[in-house]
């Protein structure tokens, strides 16, 4: 596979029994689908070992916002999205294979923005508060329980009449 940033050949690195592809030219990492979850915590030995390994290749990229193609699905452009609800680290994800490309330093950013259990609970409660369902008041003529208990065909006509009045 080729690095989507530099075009150089990616090197396979085995960390904790899991193989990932690393660009020695730019310090980027390609994770197959669901592999990033095995490296996303700095408390995991595997995550810290990989972060330490790629720091030696850390170089400045010309334009991190430039859309890149998936190293695995050669003709597929990767989507940019935030890694977590904190909207701190933007990653590239392939809509085809689910692979994830982390640019140089992004694994360290993920580790540095890791939340404690208490912080996660607080964030969860804030999100629930922000997404409470709106209170929708419906006028009585649109409520289904106000329709007479007659024939169901009569009920349909009553609803249609109420909508177009």
N, C-alpha and C positions, 0 to 999 in steps of 0.2 A: 504494500500500500504506500501511497505517496502523501506527504504532508500537504494539507490544503492551503497552507500559508506560503511555504517555500518551494514546494515541488520535490523536495528531497525524500529519499526513501525512509520510511518509519522503521524504527528499531523495536523489535519485540523484547519487552522486559517482563520477567516473571517475578511478581511480588506476592509473597504469601500463597503461592500455588495458583495465582491468577495472572494470566498474560494480558498485558495492555501494550499499545503501540505508542512510542514516544518519538517526537521529532528532536533530534540532537541539534538541528539547525536553529530551532526557535523555542524549544522547551514546551511545545504543546503536547497534549496527551489525547489519544482516542480511546474511548471506552465502548465496548460492545453494549448492547441493550442490558440495562439493569446492573452493570458492573460498577458504575460510579458509587452506588449505595454501599459498596464494600470498602470504599476509600474516603468517604466524605467526612469522617470524623477524625479530629486530631488525636483523640484518645485511642483510636485503633492503631496498632503498631504498623499495620500494612499502609494505612493512609499517610502516616508521618514518614515512613520509609520512602514512599513514592514521591512525596513532596520534596524531601531532601535530595532525592536522586535528580529530579528535574530542575532544581535550583541551579545546578552547575551549567545548564544550558540556557538560563534565563537571559533573553535578549529583548530589546525593544522592537515591537512590530510597527510597521508603517501605518496601517489603518486597521484597528481591531473591529471596526464597525462594517468593514467590507464583507459582503456575503460570500461564503465559501461553499465549495462542493464537498460532499461526504467522501472520505477516503475509501469507504467500502462500496457505496452505491455511486459510482463515478459520475453519473450524469444528474444526480439529485442535489439540489441546492438545500443547504441546511437552514433551519429556522432559528432565529434569535429569540431567546426567551430568558426570563429571570429564573434562577435556580430555586429560589425560595420566596416565601411571602415577604421577606424583608426588602426585596427588589434591589439588592446590592450587587450580586454577581450575575452578569449576563453570559449565558452559555449558548453553544450552537448544538442543535439537535436535528438528527436526520428523520424526516417524516416517513422514510421508507423502512429502515432497519432499526430505528430507535437508538442508534449510536450517538454518543455525545463527544464533542470536541471541546476541550478546555485549552484556552490560550495560555501562554506563559503567565504564571503567577495566579491564575484563577483558582487552582486547588488550594493555595495558601489563603486566598480570600474566603473561600468556603469554610476552611478551618477556623479562620479568625472571626467569622460571623456566626459561628455555631452558638445556638441558644441553649441555656440550661433548661431543665424540666419546668422550673417555676416560670421562666420567661416564656416558654412555649405555652404554658397554661394561660398566662396573662394575655399573650397575643391572641390565643384562641378565643378568649372571652371578649376581647376588643372587636374581633372580627364578627362574632355572633351579635354583639350590640350594634355594629354598623350595618348588618344585613338582616335586621328584623323585618318581617313582612309588613308592607304598608297597610294601613287601615283604609279599606275601600268601602265607601257608603254607596249602596245601590238603592235606587228609588223603588218603592213597592211594586210598581207595575212591571219591573224586570225580574222580580224574584219568582222563582219557580213555585214556591209554596203558596203564592197568592193566586195561582191559577186554580180554577174551579176543578172539582173532583169528577169531571165528566169524562167523556170519550178522549182517548189520547190524541186523536186527530184534531179534536176541538182545542186541545191544549197547544198543539203545534201552531194552529191558526192564531190562537191568542198571543203566542210569543211573537210570531211574525208581525201581527198587527201592532203589538206594543213596540216593536223595534222601529217600524216605519211610521209611527205616529209622530 
